[in-house]
Amino acid sequence: MKKNITGVALLVASLISSSAFAIDGTINFKGNVISNPCTISAASKSLDVEMGKISTAAFPAAGAVSAAQKFTLVLSGCPTTVTSAKVRFDGTQVAGDNSILAIQSGTGKATGVGIKIYDKADNQVSLYQDSAAYPLTTSANNLEFKARYISLTNAVTAGAAEAAAQFTIIYQ
């Protein structure tokens, strides 16, 4: 008898707990993996963007930006089946703001600044989001971007201001 009561109690508990997890919707992930993408130039695969030496005085208040530093991702040998590409940058974001790449912290590092990335038309490219589309040809394609320091506070401190971002090419 005791076994039957325990079994019934477990069955009732499992029915009650499973109904507590309601489904509110479905997300379907769709895409394609292609075998013949464009060739990314060796220089673009590991690119150093020299931001320069910027005075703390260039950042008098939160939101102030430095001069832009251009960088280019070079693609070539693109198949005729892809006509454009977008670029998605990933990296460590400033807490709560995926529009700003966080600089490395620690001893000897600057504080109060981050880095913003912009596309060829000066539109900001947030981390984890696609840039505007760049048209592609089968010859060399220059995907031009810019980076700027941005002050996060009214008090920027001096030091090394370095960050790293990874990129993914999204073909269309």
Order of alpha helices (4+ residues) and beta strands (2+ residues): alpha-beta-alpha-beta-beta-beta-beta-beta-beta-beta-beta
